[in-house]
Amino acid sequence: MTQRIGITGANGFVGGWVTRRLAQDPSCDIVTIDRTAWNDPDRLCRLAGECDTIIHLAGVNRGDAADVESQNLALAAQLTAACRRAGVTPHLIYSSTTKRDEDSPYGRGKLRAEQTFAAWAEETGASVTTLVIPNVYGAGCRPFYNSVVSTFCHQLTHGERPTIVEDRVVEFVWVGDLAERIAQIAAAPQPGSAVTLPVHGSAELRITELLELLEGFRSDYFDRDVVPDLTTQLRSTLYTTFLSYVALADHVHRPPLHSDSRGDLCEVIKTVAGGQVFFSTTQPGVTRGNHYHTRKAEWFCVVRGEATIRLRKIGGAEVTEFTVAGNQPQFVSIPVLHTHSIENTGDAELLTLFWCNELFDPSDADTFYEDVLPPVATRHAA
């Protein structure tokens, strides 16, 4: 069964994410209630009358203090009046804010809008779900507006120096999680009453902690060409948010190409938590390697050409050989304390992809040279 869902503020930051999320659901038919509808009572009434659910995201949070307070209340009054006139009681999902508890024009306006919707629910038996939302961050948020994350990201990616006005603890929620929560509420059956639900964020951070984290992203991205530690959802979503503010021209990275008589080597991707990926080219008949590691984990994969990978345990005489080729890719993992090499046994240039669990540090390379093939060796094909 198709559900018609109206969205106010669909062109805004959160509205865009909610609209895209609901557009993925074939059971949802989206009705966009745009800005022009608020100036046309007949149109607003018609649109409200078409909806089973209305997600009210439109609002004012910047500008003249009196307008900020009055306009949020006015929007609630207009929307409930349109529903009364149309004779409908759609499930109304309202995006409020944790600032509702503050004695500020914005907080007072949002709270009075909540009260307007609650009174309408009590009068008509409609379902109203008010979401109390903390600071929202994510790609597409306007800097210098209502998110310190977007402001800091914009400044750090455009050569500006952020400043901290008030170092306080802020609860943050990623906009993708918020959009998913709204979609789930819209899909669930609702009793005819007004309920208030808190939206819990991903984490609480001091503004200084947030800035330190984002400054680290900037340094890793622009100075080191390194992917930072993204092992938590907060770090991952903050990083993708940061990247969304980088100018497209700056999304190109040009790692150095190290060349010698054997071929080329290029470190493609470096990560703080996941090591690095690099590739090499090797000319026919040339052997690379003949060294071992004590702590590094490595994986080799030939993606073009033919090669033999050889391993020998340190102190042993038996050599294990793997015959590999790019037309049938396979990874070979290299155990520590095994000297290893890769020889181009084909007639064309060899292209090999490598992964290592740590970034290369020339001052602590953990690389010790020893020929895989000693004067007397027993060869074994794996």
C-alpha positions in Angstrom: 0.0 0.0 0.0 1.4 3.4 -1.0 1.8 6.0 1.7 1.7 9.7 0.6 4.2 11.6 2.7 4.4 15.4 2.6 7.8 17.0 3.4 8.1 20.7 4.3 11.6 22.1 3.9 12.4 19.3 1.4 15.1 21.5 -0.2 16.9 22.1 3.0 19.8 20.1 4.6 17.8 17.6 6.6 14.9 17.7 4.2 17.1 16.7 1.3 18.4 13.6 3.2 14.9 12.6 4.3 13.6 13.0 0.8 16.4 10.8 -0.7 15.9 8.2 2.0 12.2 7.9 1.4 12.6 8.0 -2.4 14.3 4.6 -2.0 11.1 3.1 -0.6 8.7 2.1 -3.4 5.8 2.3 -1.0 6.3 6.0 -0.4 4.9 8.7 -2.7 6.5 12.0 -1.8 4.6 15.3 -1.8 6.9 18.3 -1.6 5.5 21.2 0.3 7.8 24.0 -0.8 8.1 27.6 0.3 5.6 29.0 -2.1 2.8 26.9 -0.5 3.1 28.9 2.8 2.1 32.1 0.9 -0.9 30.3 -0.8 -3.4 29.0 1.8 -5.5 27.2 -0.9 -2.4 25.3 -2.2 -1.2 24.5 1.3 -4.7 23.1 2.1 -4.7 21.0 -1.0 -1.3 19.6 -0.4 -2.0 18.8 3.2 -5.2 17.1 2.1 -3.2 14.7 -0.1 -0.9 13.4 2.7 -1.1 10.4 5.0 1.9 11.7 6.9 3.5 15.2 7.0 7.2 15.6 8.0 7.5 19.2 9.1 11.2 20.2 8.7 10.7 23.8 7.5 11.8 26.4 10.0 13.7 29.6 10.8 16.8 29.6 13.0 18.7 32.7 11.8 17.8 36.3 11.4 16.0 38.9 13.5 15.3 37.5 16.9 11.6 38.4 16.8 11.2 36.8 13.4 13.0 33.6 14.5 10.6 33.2 17.4 7.4 34.2 15.6 8.0 32.5 12.3 8.4 28.9 13.7 5.1 29.4 15.6 3.5 30.8 12.5 4.4 27.8 10.3 2.9 25.5 12.9 -0.3 27.6 12.9 -0.5 27.6 9.1 0.0 23.9 8.8 -2.6 22.9 11.4 -5.1 25.4 9.9 -4.6 23.9 6.5 -5.3 20.4 7.9 -8.4 21.6 9.7 -9.7 23.3 6.5 -9.0 20.1 4.5 -10.6 18.0 7.1 -7.6 15.7 7.5 -5.5 14.4 10.4 -2.2 13.1 8.8 0.4 11.8 11.1 2.6 14.8 11.7 6.3 14.4 12.5 7.8 17.6 13.7 11.6 18.3 14.0 12.2 20.2 17.2 15.5 20.8 18.9 17.3 20.4 22.2 17.4 24.2 22.3 13.7 24.1 23.1 14.7 24.1 26.7 16.7 27.3 26.3 15.3 30.7 26.9 16.1 32.0 23.5 14.0 33.3 20.6 14.7 30.1 18.6 14.1 27.8 21.6 10.9 29.6 22.6 9.6 29.6 19.0 10.2 25.8 18.6 8.6 25.0 21.9 5.5 27.1 21.1 5.2 25.3 17.8 5.3 22.0 19.6 2.5 23.2 21.8 0.5 24.2 18.8 0.8 20.7 17.3 0.0 19.1 20.6 -3.2 21.1 21.0 -4.2 20.2 17.4 -3.7 16.5 18.2 -5.8 16.7 21.4 -8.5 18.6 19.5 -8.7 16.2 16.4 -7.3 12.9 17.6 -4.4 13.2 15.2 -1.0 11.6 15.8 1.9 14.0 16.3 5.5 12.9 16.9 7.9 15.6 18.0 11.6 14.7 17.6 13.9 16.6 20.0 17.1 16.7 17.8 20.6 17.7 18.8 23.2 19.3 16.6 23.0 17.7 13.1 26.0 17.3 10.8 26.7 15.9 7.4 27.3 16.6 3.8 25.2 19.4 2.4 24.9 21.5 5.5 25.3 25.2 5.1 28.4 26.7 6.9 28.0 29.7 9.1 24.3 28.8 9.7 23.4 26.2 12.3 26.2 23.6 12.4 29.6 24.2 13.9 30.8 21.1 12.0 29.9 22.5 8.6 31.5 25.9 9.6 34.8 24.3 10.8 34.9 22.0 7.7 34.4 24.8 5.3 37.1 26.9 7.0 39.6 24.2 7.2 39.2 23.2 3.6 39.4 26.8 2.4 42.5 28.0 4.1 40.7 29.8 7.0 41.4 29.5 10.7 38.4 28.5 12.8 37.8 30.3 16.1 35.9 29.0 19.1 33.4 31.3 20.6 32.2 29.0 23.4 34.0 25.8 24.4 31.0 23.7 25.5 29.9 20.1 25.2 27.7 19.5 22.2 25.7 16.3 21.3 26.0 15.5 17.6 23.9 13.3 15.4 24.8 12.4 11.8 22.1 13.4 9.3 22.0 9.9 7.7 21.0 8.4 11.1 18.4 11.1 11.6 16.9 10.5 8.2 16.7 6.8 8.9 15.0 7.4 12.2 12.4 9.7 10.6 11.7 7.1 7.9 11.2 4.4 10.5 8.7 6.6 12.4 6.9 7.5 9.2 6.5 3.8 8.4 5.2 2.7 11.9 1.5 2.8 12.8 0.8 5.6 15.2 -1.8 6.1 18.0 -3.9 9.2 18.0 -1.9 11.3 20.4 1.1 13.6 20.8 4.4 12.1 21.8 7.8 13.6 22.2 10.9 11.5 21.4 14.5 12.4 22.0 16.9 11.7 19.1 20.2 10.5 20.6 23.4 11.6 18.9 26.5 9.7 17.9 28.6 11.3 20.5 29.1 14.3 22.8 32.2 16.4 22.1 33.7 19.6 23.4 34.1 22.1 20.6 37.9 22.0 21.2 37.8 18.2 20.8 35.8 18.6 17.6 38.2 21.2 16.1 41.2 19.0 17.1 39.7 16.1 15.3 38.9 18.1 12.1 42.3 19.7 12.1 43.8 16.3 12.1 41.7 15.4 9.1 42.9 18.5 7.3 46.6 17.7 8.0 46.2 14.1 7.0 44.4 15.1 3.8 46.3 18.1 2.6 49.8 17.6 4.1 50.3 13.8 4.4 47.9 12.2 1.8 46.9 9.8 4.5 43.4 8.4 5.4 42.9 8.9 9.1 41.6 6.4 11.6 37.9 5.7 10.6 37.2 2.8 12.9 34.3 4.5 14.7 31.0 5.6 13.1 31.6 9.2 14.5 35.1 9.5 12.9 33.9 7.9 9.6 30.8 10.2 9.2 32.8 13.3 10.3 35.5 12.5 7.7 33.0 12.0 4.9 31.4 15.3 6.0 34.9 17.0 5.9 35.6 15.6 2.4 32.3 17.0 1.1 33.6 20.5 1.8 36.9 20.0 -0.1 36.8 21.7 -3.5 36.6 19.2 -6.4 39.9 20.4 -7.8 41.6 19.3 -4.5 40.2 15.8 -4.7 43.1 14.8 -6.9 46.2 13.3 -5.2 49.5 12.8 -6.9 51.6 10.3 -4.9 55.3 10.2 -6.0 56.4 7.5 -8.5 59.6 5.8 -7.4 61.5 4.5 -10.5 64.6 2.5 -11.0 66.0 -0.1 -13.5 63.6 -2.7 -12.1 60.4 -0.6 -12.8 58.1 1.7 -10.8 56.6 1.7 -7.3 53.8 4.0 -6.1 52.1 4.2 -2.7 48.5 4.7 -3.7 46.5 4.7 -0.4 47.9 5.3 3.1 45.7 4.7 6.1 46.4 5.3 9.7 44.4 2.3 10.9 44.6 0.0 7.9 48.1 0.3 6.5 48.8 1.2 2.9 48.1 0.0 -0.6 50.8 0.3 -3.3 51.7 -1.1 -6.6 54.9 -1.8 -8.6 55.8 -2.5 -12.1 58.6 -5.0 -12.8 60.5 -5.6 -16.0 60.8 -9.1 -17.5 63.5 -11.2 -15.8 63.8 -8.8 -12.8 63.3 -9.9 -9.2 62.1 -7.7 -6.4 62.3 -8.3 -2.6 64.8 -10.7 -1.1 64.0 -9.4 2.4 62.0 -10.4 5.4 60.0 -8.6 8.1 59.6 -9.2 11.9 56.2 -7.5 12.4 54.7 -6.4 9.1 51.8 -8.2 7.4 51.9 -8.1 3.6 49.7 -9.4 0.8 50.7 -9.6 -2.8 48.4 -9.8 -5.9 49.6 -9.9 -9.5 47.0 -8.1 -11.6 48.9 -8.1 -14.9 51.6 -10.4 -16.2 53.2 -13.6 -14.9 55.4 -14.1 -11.8 56.8 -16.5 -9.3 56.6 -15.5 -5.6 59.2 -17.3 -3.4 59.3 -17.7 0.4 61.9 -19.2 2.7 61.7 -19.4 6.4 64.7 -17.7 8.1 67.1 -20.4 9.1 65.6 -22.9 6.8 66.6 -24.2 3.4 63.2 -25.1 1.8 61.9 -22.5 -0.7 58.1 -22.4 -1.5 57.2 -21.1 -4.9 53.8 -19.7 -6.0 53.2 -19.3 -9.7 50.8 -16.4 -10.2 49.3 -14.5 -13.2 47.1 -11.5 -13.7 44.6 -13.5 -15.8 43.7 -15.4 -12.6 44.3 -13.0 -9.7 45.1 -14.4 -6.3 46.5 -13.0 -3.1 49.5 -14.4 -1.4 50.0 -13.4 2.2 53.6 -13.1 3.5 54.3 -14.5 7.0 56.9 -12.7 9.2 60.4 -14.2 9.4 60.1 -15.5 5.9 62.4 -13.9 3.3 60.4 -13.4 0.1 60.7 -12.2 -3.5 58.7 -11.8 -6.6 60.2 -12.5 -10.1 58.7 -11.4 -13.4 58.8 -14.7 -15.3 56.7 -13.4 -18.3 57.6 -11.5 -21.4 55.8 -8.3 -20.5 55.8 -5.8 -17.7 54.5 -7.2 -14.4 52.0 -5.1 -12.4 51.6 -6.1 -8.7 49.3 -4.8 -6.1 50.5 -4.8 -2.4 48.9 -4.2 0.9 50.9 -3.7 4.1 49.4 -3.3 7.6 51.5 -0.3 8.5 52.8 2.9 6.7 56.3 2.8 5.4 58.7 4.6 7.8 62.3 4.8 6.4 63.7 5.2 9.9 61.9 2.0 11.1 61.3 0.0 7.9 61.3 -3.5 9.5 63.0 -4.7 6.3 66.0 -7.0 6.5 67.7 -8.2 3.4 68.4 -11.9 2.8 68.3 -13.8 -0.5 65.4 -16.2 -0.8 67.6 -18.6 -2.8 70.7 -19.5 -0.7 73.6 -21.4 -2.3 71.8 -24.7 -1.4 68.0 -24.7 -1.3 65.2 -27.2 -1.7 62.4 -25.8 -3.9 58.8 -26.7 -3.3 55.9 -25.6 -5.5 52.8 -24.7 -3.4 
